[in-house]
Amino acid sequence: MPTYMSSHKVPPGAISRDQVNQLATAALSDPVVQPYRSFLNLSEGTLFCVMEAPDRQALAEWFQKMQVPCESISPVELEGERGIIHAG
C-alpha cells in the first residue's frame, strides 16, 4: 500500500494526549488506512503523520471522519532515517 505524509495545524492545545491516543487506536483498527509514524507538538498545534492508504483521497476522508483538519497530503517517494535514504 502507498505511504503518504500529511501536515495538520490546529489551535495550540486544541488536541489533548488522550485524543491523540484515540486517533492512534482508530487508525490501528481501520480497515482502509494504517498508521506508520507521527510527529506532534500539541502545545503549538502542529502534527505530521506518515500513514499507508490506498490513495490520497482515502486518507483525506479518514482525517475528515476523525475531524482532524488537513493542510496537505503528499506521497512518500524517498524515506530517510539518520542519514540513510531509500525508496519510500
Beta strands, then each sheet from edge to edge (+ up, - down):
strand 1: 3-9
strand 2: 34-41
strand 3: 46-52
strand 4: 72-75
strand 5: 78-81
strand 6: 84-87
sheet 1: 2+ 3- 1+ 4-
sheet 2: 5+ 6-
end
